[in-house]
């Protein structure tokens, strides 16, 4: 057989019914290289070359992005995945809606995933079992140092802080000039407080809140599912709720989020946690992820959450729109 450059090469015939041909045919939908090799010239492909192509395709590792199992996490995971596809120029695997904190962390440590968004306060208390801290910089430094034992790296924060948020009706806040939690503590008529079930017992929840801000409560707090808090506030069943800074409803309702002027609530800064081996194996990964740092704010995250939960838009479309608006469209 004469090669293009004039060199003579051996022609190895592979019987059409051979095990190698069957294996190649089975793999062609998963491996574009092998698929091309099964075209007209299949019988001229050396057996050793075909085998090497199959091994190369099956062992290819694509970056895997994961998220925990609630809306905000799924949105962030999809944004990261789309952005990496643009920047790395290859497929990115997704394991979104994976599960809770401990499951996602275990998958990252074990190498089942490469990246997922986490919160500094959650890592401090739920993973490291350390007490909450009010110092955002100290919390980030602590989790960064502690995660090195698992060969995991925290990227710079994304820019928003999903901590607790105390909210009251906008009309009441304007009429009584209530802007901070200290203002709310001085409001003598008092409050009917609506909270999630966990907030009643958490050390960074109601017990600590009332010690820091001695709110006048008209009755015992009313506990309910988190999804019902703002409905209860709008219907006048309660006049203050303990929500989260990035709740989507905060972007559309007439409510006032009260400033935590004594800095009681601990920081829950969102950041991407990445396997160090993934950063080493793909030099483009670190700069691509760094582009997302600082691109979010509490307000931006509220709007993204509402687009999915409130307007029921597809997560992939919401993620693509965000990347375009943030100036991170495909190059």
C-alpha positions as YAML, in Angstrom:
chain: A
units: angstrom
residues:
- id: 1
  name: UNK
  ca: [0.00, 0.00, 0.00]
- id: 2
  name: UNK
  ca: [1.45, 3.39, -1.03]
- id: 3
  name: UNK
  ca: [1.26, 6.20, 1.58]
- id: 4
  name: UNK
  ca: [0.75, 9.88, 0.54]
- id: 5
  name: UNK
  ca: [4.46, 10.64, 0.96]
- id: 6
  name: UNK
  ca: [5.52, 7.83, -1.31]
- id: 7
  name: UNK
  ca: [6.41, 5.45, 1.54]
- id: 8
  name: UNK
  ca: [5.28, 1.87, 1.40]
- id: 9
  name: UNK
  ca: [3.32, 0.74, 4.45]
- id: 10
  name: UNK
  ca: [1.94, -2.61, 5.43]
- id: 11
  name: UNK
  ca: [-1.74, -3.24, 4.83]
- id: 12
  name: UNK
  ca: [-3.28, -5.22, 7.68]
- id: 13
  name: UNK
  ca: [-6.61, -6.81, 6.87]
- id: 14
  name: UNK
  ca: [-9.07, -7.14, 9.75]
- id: 15
  name: UNK
  ca: [-11.82, -9.68, 9.07]
- id: 16
  name: UNK
  ca: [-15.22, -7.92, 9.11]
- id: 17
  name: UNK
  ca: [-16.64, -10.33, 11.71]
- id: 18
  name: UNK
  ca: [-13.72, -10.11, 14.10]
- id: 19
  name: UNK
  ca: [-14.11, -9.22, 17.81]
- id: 20
  name: UNK
  ca: [-12.12, -6.01, 17.24]
- id: 21
  name: UNK
  ca: [-14.55, -4.81, 14.55]
- id: 22
  name: UNK
  ca: [-17.52, -5.55, 16.80]
- id: 23
  name: UNK
  ca: [-15.89, -3.64, 19.65]
- id: 24
  name: UNK
  ca: [-15.16, -0.64, 17.41]
- id: 25
  name: UNK
  ca: [-18.72, -0.61, 16.12]
- id: 26
  name: UNK
  ca: [-20.09, -0.64, 19.67]
- id: 27
  name: UNK
  ca: [-17.86, 2.28, 20.65]
- id: 28
  name: UNK
  ca: [-18.41, 4.50, 17.61]
- id: 29
  name: UNK
  ca: [-21.27, 6.50, 19.14]
- id: 30
  name: UNK
  ca: [-19.16, 7.31, 22.19]
- id: 31
  name: UNK
  ca: [-15.85, 8.04, 20.49]
- id: 32
  name: UNK
  ca: [-15.69, 10.30, 17.41]
- id: 33
  name: UNK
  ca: [-12.22, 9.02, 16.50]
- id: 34
  name: UNK
  ca: [-13.34, 5.42, 16.49]
- id: 35
  name: UNK
  ca: [-16.48, 6.37, 14.59]
- id: 36
  name: UNK
  ca: [-14.40, 7.78, 11.75]
- id: 37
  name: UNK
  ca: [-12.25, 4.66, 11.82]
- id: 38
  name: UNK
  ca: [-15.28, 2.47, 11.12]
- id: 39
  name: UNK
  ca: [-16.05, 4.13, 7.79]
- id: 40
  name: UNK
  ca: [-15.16, 2.62, 4.41]
- id: 41
  name: UNK
  ca: [-11.52, 2.05, 5.22]
- id: 42
  name: UNK
  ca: [-12.08, 0.03, 8.39]
- id: 43
  name: UNK
  ca: [-10.38, -3.09, 7.08]
- id: 44
  name: UNK
  ca: [-7.21, -1.08, 6.42]
- id: 45
  name: UNK
  ca: [-6.86, 0.16, 10.02]
- id: 46
  name: UNK
  ca: [-4.07, -1.71, 11.83]
- id: 47
  name: UNK
  ca: [-5.44, -3.70, 14.73]
- id: 48
  name: UNK
  ca: [-3.06, -2.13, 17.22]
- id: 49
  name: UNK
  ca: [-3.99, 1.43, 16.17]
- id: 50
  name: UNK
  ca: [-7.71, 0.70, 16.48]
- id: 51
  name: UNK
  ca: [-7.19, -0.74, 19.96]
- id: 52
  name: UNK
  ca: [-5.18, 2.30, 21.07]
- id: 53
  name: UNK
  ca: [-7.88, 4.64, 19.77]
- id: 54
  name: UNK
  ca: [-10.49, 2.81, 21.81]
- id: 55
  name: UNK
  ca: [-8.40, 2.94, 24.96]
- id: 56
  name: UNK
  ca: [-7.74, 6.66, 24.51]
- id: 57
  name: UNK
  ca: [-11.44, 7.40, 24.10]
- id: 58
  name: UNK
  ca: [-12.60, 5.28, 27.02]
- id: 59
  name: UNK
  ca: [-10.01, 6.77, 29.41]
- id: 60
  name: UNK
  ca: [-10.68, 10.41, 28.54]
- id: 61
  name: UNK
  ca: [-11.58, 12.31, 31.73]
- id: 62
  name: UNK
  ca: [-13.94, 15.22, 31.37]
- id: 63
  name: UNK
  ca: [-14.37, 17.78, 34.13]
- id: 64
  name: UNK
  ca: [-17.43, 16.95, 36.24]
- id: 65
  name: UNK
  ca: [-19.43, 19.79, 37.80]
- id: 66
  name: UNK
  ca: [-21.90, 19.00, 40.58]
- id: 67
  name: UNK
  ca: [-24.33, 20.82, 42.84]
- id: 68
  name: UNK
  ca: [-26.39, 20.20, 45.93]
- id: 69
  name: UNK
  ca: [-30.11, 19.60, 45.70]
- id: 70
  name: UNK
  ca: [-31.78, 23.00, 45.77]
- id: 71
  name: UNK
  ca: [-32.50, 25.65, 43.17]
- id: 72
  name: UNK
  ca: [-29.65, 28.05, 43.87]
- id: 73
  name: UNK
  ca: [-27.08, 25.26, 43.73]
- id: 74
  name: UNK
  ca: [-28.46, 23.81, 40.50]
- id: 75
  name: UNK
  ca: [-28.35, 27.26, 38.86]
- id: 76
  name: UNK
  ca: [-24.75, 27.80, 39.95]
- id: 77
  name: UNK
  ca: [-23.72, 24.34, 38.78]
- id: 78
  name: UNK
  ca: [-25.24, 24.92, 35.35]
- id: 79
  name: UNK
  ca: [-23.55, 28.32, 35.05]
- id: 80
  name: UNK
  ca: [-20.19, 26.76, 35.89]
- id: 81
  name: UNK
  ca: [-20.72, 23.88, 33.46]
- id: 82
  name: UNK
  ca: [-21.69, 26.13, 30.53]
- id: 83
  name: UNK
  ca: [-18.84, 28.52, 31.24]
- id: 84
  name: UNK
  ca: [-16.29, 25.69, 31.32]
- id: 85
  name: UNK
  ca: [-17.60, 24.26, 28.06]
- id: 86
  name: UNK
  ca: [-16.98, 27.66, 26.47]
- id: 87
  name: UNK
  ca: [-13.50, 28.08, 27.92]
- id: 88
  name: UNK
  ca: [-12.17, 24.51, 27.82]
- id: 89
  name: UNK
  ca: [-13.64, 23.72, 24.42]
- id: 90
  name: UNK
  ca: [-14.73, 20.24, 25.42]
- id: 91
  name: UNK
  ca: [-17.57, 18.37, 27.03]
- id: 92
  name: UNK
  ca: [-18.27, 19.02, 30.70]
- id: 93
  name: UNK
  ca: [-20.10, 16.34, 32.66]
- id: 94
  name: UNK
  ca: [-22.86, 17.36, 35.07]
- id: 95
  name: UNK
  ca: [-24.04, 15.79, 38.33]
- id: 96
  name: UNK
  ca: [-26.44, 18.53, 39.35]
- id: 97
  name: UNK
  ca: [-29.00, 18.10, 42.13]
- id: 98
  name: UNK
  ca: [-26.64, 15.51, 43.59]
- id: 99
  name: UNK
  ca: [-27.76, 15.65, 47.23]
- id: 100
  name: UNK
  ca: [-26.98, 17.37, 50.51]
- id: 101
  name: UNK
  ca: [-23.76, 18.84, 51.86]
- id: 102
  name: UNK
  ca: [-22.20, 15.65, 53.19]
- id: 103
  name: UNK
  ca: [-22.92, 13.67, 50.02]
- id: 104
  name: UNK
  ca: [-21.48, 16.37, 47.75]
- id: 105
  name: UNK
  ca: [-18.38, 16.73, 49.92]
- id: 106
  name: UNK
  ca: [-17.79, 12.97, 49.97]
- id: 107
  name: UNK
  ca: [-18.14, 12.77, 46.18]
- id: 108
  name: UNK
  ca: [-15.56, 15.55, 45.81]
- id: 109
  name: UNK
  ca: [-13.08, 13.90, 48.18]
- id: 110
  name: UNK
  ca: [-13.50, 10.52, 46.49]
- id: 111
  name: UNK
  ca: [-13.00, 11.94, 42.99]
- id: 112
  name: UNK
  ca: [-16.54, 11.26, 41.79]
- id: 113
  name: UNK
  ca: [-16.88, 14.97, 40.95]
- id: 114
  name: UNK
  ca: [-14.35, 17.75, 40.37]
- id: 115
  name: UNK
  ca: [-16.16, 20.97, 41.32]
- id: 116
  name: UNK
  ca: [-19.21, 22.12, 43.23]
- id: 117
  name: UNK
  ca: [-20.33, 25.38, 44.89]
- id: 118
  name: UNK
  ca: [-20.22, 25.49, 48.67]
- id: 119
  name: UNK
  ca: [-20.74, 28.06, 51.42]
- id: 120
  name: UNK
  ca: [-18.00, 29.01, 53.86]
- id: 121
  name: UNK
  ca: [-20.25, 28.90, 56.92]
- id: 122
  name: UNK
  ca: [-21.62, 25.49, 55.92]
- id: 123
  name: UNK
  ca: [-18.12, 24.09, 55.46]
- id: 124
  name: UNK
  ca: [-17.05, 25.48, 58.82]
- id: 125
  name: UNK
  ca: [-19.93, 24.05, 60.85]
- id: 126
  name: UNK
  ca: [-21.22, 21.03, 58.92]
- id: 127
  name: UNK
  ca: [-17.98, 19.61, 57.49]
- id: 128
  name: UNK
  ca: [-15.30, 20.78, 59.91]
- id: 129
  name: UNK
  ca: [-17.60, 20.74, 62.96]
- id: 130
  name: UNK
  ca: [-16.27, 24.08, 64.18]
- id: 131
  name: UNK
  ca: [-18.34, 26.79, 65.90]
- id: 132
  name: UNK
  ca: [-19.77, 29.63, 63.78]
- id: 133
  name: UNK
  ca: [-17.72, 32.79, 63.38]
- id: 134
  name: UNK
  ca: [-18.73, 36.31, 62.40]
- id: 135
  name: UNK
  ca: [-15.42, 37.08, 60.64]
- id: 136
  name: UNK
  ca: [-15.88, 36.36, 56.91]
- id: 137
  name: UNK
  ca: [-12.17, 36.53, 56.08]
- id: 138
  name: UNK
  ca: [-11.24, 34.28, 59.00]
- id: 139
  name: UNK
  ca: [-13.87, 31.70, 58.06]
- id: 140
  name: UNK
  ca: [-12.63, 31.57, 54.46]
- id: 141
  name: UNK
  ca: [-9.01, 31.22, 55.62]
- id: 142
  name: UNK
  ca: [-9.96, 28.44, 58.03]
- id: 143
  name: UNK
  ca: [-11.84, 26.33, 55.50]
- id: 144
  name: UNK
  ca: [-9.18, 26.87, 52.85]
- id: 145
  name: UNK
  ca: [-6.45, 25.62, 55.16]
- id: 146
  name: UNK
  ca: [-8.50, 22.69, 56.49]
- id: 147
  name: UNK
  ca: [-9.55, 21.46, 53.03]
- id: 148
  name: UNK
  ca: [-5.94, 21.03, 51.93]
- id: 149
  name: UNK
  ca: [-5.83, 17.72, 53.82]
- id: 150
  name: UNK
  ca: [-8.30, 16.44, 51.21]
- id: 151
  name: UNK
  ca: [-6.36, 18.05, 48.34]
- id: 152
  name: UNK
  ca: [-9.22, 20.45, 47.69]
- id: 153
  name: UNK
  ca: [-8.93, 24.14, 46.87]
- id: 154
  name: UNK
  ca: [-11.39, 26.98, 47.49]
- id: 155
  name: UNK
  ca: [-11.54, 29.52, 44.71]
- id: 156
  name: UNK
  ca: [-12.17, 33.19, 45.55]
- id: 157
  name: UNK
  ca: [-15.82, 33.80, 46.55]
- id: 158
  name: UNK
  ca: [-18.44, 34.24, 43.84]
- id: 159
  name: UNK
  ca: [-19.59, 37.49, 45.44]
- id: 160
  name: UNK
  ca: [-22.78, 36.78, 47.36]
- id: 161
  name: UNK
  ca: [-23.47, 35.79, 50.96]
- id: 162
  name: UNK
  ca: [-26.39, 33.41, 51.50]
- id: 163
  name: UNK
  ca: [-26.77, 34.00, 55.21]
- id: 164
  name: UNK
  ca: [-30.00, 34.53, 57.15]
- id: 165
  name: UNK
  ca: [-32.10, 37.59, 56.35]
- id: 166
  name: UNK
  ca: [-34.73, 39.15, 58.58]
- id: 167
  name: UNK
  ca: [-37.43, 40.77, 56.47]
- id: 168
  name: UNK
  ca: [-40.49, 42.89, 57.24]
- id: 169
  name: UNK
  ca: [-43.22, 44.39, 55.11]
- id: 170
  name: UNK
  ca: [-42.04, 47.36, 53.06]
- id: 171
  name: UNK
  ca: [-44.94, 49.60, 54.17]
- id: 172
  name: UNK
  ca: [-44.17, 49.06, 57.87]
- id: 173
  name: UNK
  ca: [-40.45, 49.62, 57.34]
- id: 174
  name: UNK
  ca: [-41.04, 52.89, 55.51]
- id: 175
  name: UNK
  ca: [-43.68, 54.18, 57.90]
- id: 176
  name: UNK
  ca: [-41.68, 53.39, 61.04]
- id: 177
  name: UNK
  ca: [-38.27, 54.10, 59.47]
- id: 178
  name: UNK
  ca: [-37.02, 50.64, 60.34]
- id: 179
  name: UNK
  ca: [-33.84, 49.90, 58.46]
- id: 180
  name: UNK
  ca: [-31.75, 47.75, 60.83]
- id: 181
  name: UNK
  ca: [-32.35, 44.95, 63.31]
- id: 182
  name: UNK
  ca: [-31.53, 47.41, 66.10]
- id: 183
  name: UNK
  ca: [-34.37, 49.60, 64.80]
- id: 184
  name: UNK
  ca: [-36.64, 46.54, 64.86]
- id: 185
  name: UNK
  ca: [-35.64, 45.75, 68.46]
- id: 186
  name: UNK
  ca: [-36.70, 49.26, 69.50]
- id: 187
  name: UNK
  ca: [-40.12, 48.92, 67.86]
- id: 188
  name: UNK
  ca: [-42.46, 48.69, 70.87]
- id: 189
  name: UNK
  ca: [-45.65, 47.27, 69.33]
- id: 190
  name: UNK
  ca: [-43.55, 44.16, 68.73]
- id: 191
  name: UNK
  ca: [-43.52, 41.48, 66.06]
- id: 192
  name: UNK
  ca: [-45.17, 38.25, 65.05]
- id: 193
  name: UNK
  ca: [-42.23, 36.25, 63.78]
- id: 194
  name: UNK
  ca: [-42.33, 33.49, 61.15]
- id: 195
  name: UNK
  ca: [-39.36, 31.11, 60.93]
- id: 196
  name: UNK
  ca: [-38.26, 27.80, 59.44]
- id: 197
  name: UNK
  ca: [-38.13, 24.81, 61.75]
- id: 198
  name: UNK
  ca: [-34.31, 24.72, 62.03]
- id: 199
  name: UNK
  ca: [-34.08, 28.41, 62.90]
- id: 200
  name: UNK
  ca: [-35.71, 27.77, 66.29]
- id: 201
  name: UNK
  ca: [-32.80, 25.65, 67.55]
- id: 202
  name: UNK
  ca: [-29.68, 26.67, 65.63]
- id: 203
  name: UNK
  ca: [-27.06, 28.59, 67.63]
- id: 204
  name: UNK
  ca: [-26.89, 31.06, 64.75]
- id: 205
  name: UNK
  ca: [-30.70, 31.20, 64.69]
- id: 206
  name: UNK
  ca: [-33.36, 32.42, 67.08]
- id: 207
  name: UNK
  ca: [-31.61, 31.94, 70.47]
- id: 208
  name: UNK
  ca: [-28.58, 33.99, 69.46]
- id: 209
  name: UNK
  ca: [-30.67, 36.50, 67.51]
- id: 210
  name: UNK
  ca: [-32.76, 37.40, 70.58]
- id: 211
  name: UNK
  ca: [-29.66, 37.77, 72.72]
- id: 212
  name: UNK
  ca: [-28.10, 40.16, 70.21]
- id: 213
  name: UNK
  ca: [-31.33, 41.98, 69.31]
- id: 214
  name: UNK
  ca: [-33.97, 41.81, 72.11]
- id: 215
  name: UNK
  ca: [-36.95, 41.88, 69.76]
- id: 216
  name: UNK
  ca: [-40.37, 42.39, 71.33]
- id: 217
  name: UNK
  ca: [-42.40, 39.36, 70.25]
- id: 218
  name: UNK
  ca: [-46.18, 39.42, 70.52]
- id: 219
  name: UNK
  ca: [-46.31, 35.63, 70.74]
- id: 220
  name: UNK
  ca: [-44.11, 32.59, 70.29]
- id: 221
  name: UNK
  ca: [-42.56, 32.41, 66.80]
- id: 222
  name: UNK
  ca: [-44.63, 30.56, 64.23]
- id: 223
  name: UNK
  ca: [-42.61, 27.79, 62.55]
- id: 224
  name: UNK
  ca: [-43.42, 26.69, 59.00]
- id: 225
  name: UNK
  ca: [-41.90, 25.37, 55.78]
- id: 226
  name: UNK
  ca: [-39.46, 27.86, 54.28]
- id: 227
  name: UNK
  ca: [-41.51, 28.07, 51.10]
- id: 228
  name: UNK
  ca: [-44.46, 29.49, 53.04]
- id: 229
  name: UNK
  ca: [-42.66, 32.32, 54.84]
- id: 230
  name: UNK
  ca: [-43.25, 35.10, 52.32]
- id: 231
  name: UNK
  ca: [-46.81, 34.01, 51.65]
- id: 232
  name: UNK
  ca: [-47.50, 34.31, 55.38]
- id: 233
  name: UNK
  ca: [-45.84, 37.74, 55.42]
- id: 234
  name: UNK
  ca: [-47.87, 38.96, 52.43]
- id: 235
  name: UNK
  ca: [-51.12, 37.71, 53.98]
- id: 236
  name: UNK
  ca: [-50.42, 39.42, 57.30]
- id: 237
  name: UNK
  ca: [-50.22, 36.19, 59.30]
- id: 238
  name: UNK
  ca: [-46.76, 37.32, 60.44]
- id: 239
  name: UNK
  ca: [-45.01, 40.67, 60.14]
- id: 240
  name: UNK
  ca: [-41.35, 39.53, 60.24]
- id: 241
  name: UNK
  ca: [-39.73, 36.44, 58.75]
- id: 242
  name: UNK
  ca: [-36.34, 34.76, 58.96]
- id: 243
  name: UNK
  ca: [-35.42, 33.93, 55.38]
- id: 244
  name: UNK
  ca: [-32.20, 33.83, 53.36]
- id: 245
  name: UNK
  ca: [-30.39, 36.70, 51.69]
- id: 246
  name: UNK
  ca: [-30.81, 35.20, 48.23]
- id: 247
  name: UNK
  ca: [-34.45, 34.11, 48.39]
- id: 248
  name: UNK
  ca: [-36.00, 34.76, 45.00]
- id: 249
  name: UNK
  ca: [-39.16, 36.27, 46.48]
- id: 250
  name: UNK
  ca: [-37.11, 39.16, 47.88]
- id: 251
  name: UNK
  ca: [-36.58, 40.41, 44.32]
- id: 252
  name: UNK
  ca: [-40.28, 40.93, 43.63]
- id: 253
  name: UNK
  ca: [-42.14, 41.48, 46.92]
- id: 254
  name: UNK
  ca: [-42.52, 44.79, 48.75]
- id: 255
  name: UNK
  ca: [-40.38, 43.79, 51.71]
- id: 256
  name: UNK
  ca: [-37.40, 45.31, 53.50]
- id: 257
  name: UNK
  ca: [-34.41, 43.16, 54.42]
- id: 258
  name: UNK
  ca: [-33.12, 44.54, 57.72]
- id: 259
  name: UNK
  ca: [-29.43, 45.27, 58.08]
- id: 260
  name: UNK
  ca: [-27.63, 43.06, 60.59]
- id: 261
  name: UNK
  ca: [-25.90, 46.11, 62.10]
- id: 262
  name: UNK
  ca: [-24.35, 44.17, 65.01]
- id: 263
  name: UNK
  ca: [-23.08, 41.44, 62.66]
- id: 264
  name: UNK
  ca: [-24.74, 38.54, 64.42]
- id: 265
  name: UNK
  ca: [-25.31, 36.19, 61.50]
- id: 266
  name: UNK
  ca: [-22.22, 34.24, 60.37]
- id: 267
  name: UNK
  ca: [-20.99, 34.50, 56.77]
- id: 268
  name: UNK
  ca: [-22.09, 31.99, 54.17]
- id: 269
  name: UNK
  ca: [-20.04, 33.19, 51.22]
- id: 270
  name: UNK
  ca: [-20.48, 31.05, 48.13]
- id: 271
  name: UNK
  ca: [-17.35, 29.78, 46.39]
- id: 272
  name: UNK
  ca: [-16.31, 26.94, 44.12]
- id: 273
  name: UNK
  ca: [-14.43, 24.04, 45.71]
- id: 274
  name: UNK
  ca: [-12.20, 22.14, 43.27]
- id: 275
  name: UNK
  ca: [-10.04, 19.03, 43.32]
- id: 276
  name: UNK
  ca: [-6.38, 20.05, 43.06]
- id: 277
  name: UNK
  ca: [-5.72, 17.19, 40.64]
- id: 278
  name: UNK
  ca: [-8.32, 18.61, 38.25]
- id: 279
  name: UNK
  ca: [-6.57, 21.98, 38.31]
- id: 280
  name: UNK
  ca: [-3.24, 20.30, 37.63]
- id: 281
  name: UNK
  ca: [-4.51, 18.11, 34.81]
- id: 282
  name: UNK
  ca: [-6.18, 20.99, 32.97]
- id: 283
  name: UNK
  ca: [-4.21, 24.28, 32.99]
- id: 284
  name: UNK
  ca: [-7.20, 26.16, 31.51]
- id: 285
  name: UNK
  ca: [-9.45, 25.25, 34.43]
- id: 286
  name: UNK
  ca: [-8.14, 27.67, 37.07]
- id: 287
  name: UNK
  ca: [-8.32, 30.85, 34.95]
- id: 288
  name: UNK
  ca: [-11.76, 29.84, 33.69]
- id: 289
  name: UNK
  ca: [-13.12, 29.39, 37.20]
- id: 290
  name: UNK
  ca: [-11.45, 32.60, 38.36]
- id: 291
  name: UNK
  ca: [-13.54, 34.51, 35.83]
- id: 292
  name: UNK
  ca: [-16.65, 33.68, 37.87]
- id: 293
  name: UNK
  ca: [-15.29, 35.03, 41.16]
- id: 294
  name: UNK
  ca: [-16.97, 38.28, 42.16]
- id: 295
  name: UNK
  ca: [-19.50, 38.12, 39.33]
- id: 296
  name: UNK
  ca: [-22.49, 37.60, 41.64]
- id: 297
  name: UNK
  ca: [-24.19, 39.72, 44.30]
- id: 298
  name: UNK
  ca: [-27.04, 39.02, 46.69]
- id: 299
  name: UNK
  ca: [-29.37, 40.91, 44.35]
- id: 300
  name: UNK
  ca: [-28.20, 39.02, 41.25]
- id: 301
  name: UNK
  ca: [-28.61, 35.65, 42.97]
- id: 302
  name: UNK
  ca: [-32.10, 36.57, 44.16]
- id: 303
  name: UNK
  ca: [-33.12, 37.36, 40.59]
- id: 304
  name: UNK
  ca: [-31.64, 34.13, 39.24]
- id: 305
  name: UNK
  ca: [-33.48, 32.11, 41.88]
- id: 306
  name: UNK
  ca: [-36.74, 33.87, 41.07]
- id: 307
  name: UNK
  ca: [-36.32, 33.27, 37.33]
- id: 308
  name: UNK
  ca: [-36.35, 29.52, 38.03]
- id: 309
  name: UNK
  ca: [-38.65, 29.21, 41.06]
- id: 310
  name: UNK
  ca: [-40.97, 32.15, 40.37]
- id: 311
  name: UNK
  ca: [-41.13, 32.36, 36.58]
- id: 312
  name: UNK
  ca: [-40.37, 28.65, 36.00]
- id: 313
  name: UNK
  ca: [-37.80, 29.29, 33.28]
- id: 314
  name: UNK
  ca: [-35.42, 26.47, 32.29]
- id: 315
  name: UNK
  ca: [-32.21, 26.47, 34.30]
- id: 316
  name: UNK
  ca: [-30.06, 26.19, 31.17]
- id: 317
  name: UNK
  ca: [-31.64, 29.29, 29.66]
- id: 318
  name: UNK
  ca: [-31.28, 31.28, 32.90]
- id: 319
  name: UNK
  ca: [-27.61, 30.24, 33.13]
- id: 320
  name: UNK
  ca: [-26.92, 31.19, 29.50]
- id: 321
  name: UNK
  ca: [-28.56, 34.59, 29.97]
- id: 322
  name: UNK
  ca: [-26.50, 35.27, 33.07]
- id: 323
  name: UNK
  ca: [-23.22, 34.44, 31.32]
- id: 324
  name: UNK
  ca: [-24.13, 36.80, 28.47]
- id: 325
  name: UNK
  ca: [-25.07, 39.63, 30.83]
- id: 326
  name: UNK
  ca: [-21.87, 39.10, 32.84]
- id: 327
  name: UNK
  ca: [-19.72, 39.41, 29.73]
- id: 328
  name: UNK
  ca: [-18.75, 35.73, 29.80]
- id: 329
  name: UNK
  ca: [-20.23, 34.62, 26.51]
- id: 330
  name: UNK
  ca: [-18.30, 32.17, 24.29]
- id: 331
  name: UNK
  ca: [-15.11, 33.57, 22.81]
...
